[in-house]
Amino acid sequence: MATAERVLDTRVATTRSCAEQTNDTLDEIAVGDSFVLIADHDPVGLQYMLAAERPGVANWELLDDGPPYWRVRIRKGQLKTAR
């Protein structure tokens, strides 16, 4: 039986930013695993930040292109290192 995909709903009030929660979730999952991010704003800035700071780690699949909410499947890949 397949396990349910993890969901990170950043619409829920918390003291941590969407970026902090996403980075923590990426750190917690194994390479090849994924989670669904739900946000009340377009997370494209987060996509750019992850691409710049952690190249290759977050593979992005847009599921719902809001409003009122955006859903993105983020699959963990390997960090690309400079040669």
Secondary structure, DSSP 8 states (H G I E B T S, - for coil): -----EEEETTS--SS-HHHHHHHHHHHS-TT-EEEEEESS-THHHHHHHHHHSTTTEEEEEEEE-SS-EEEEEEE-------
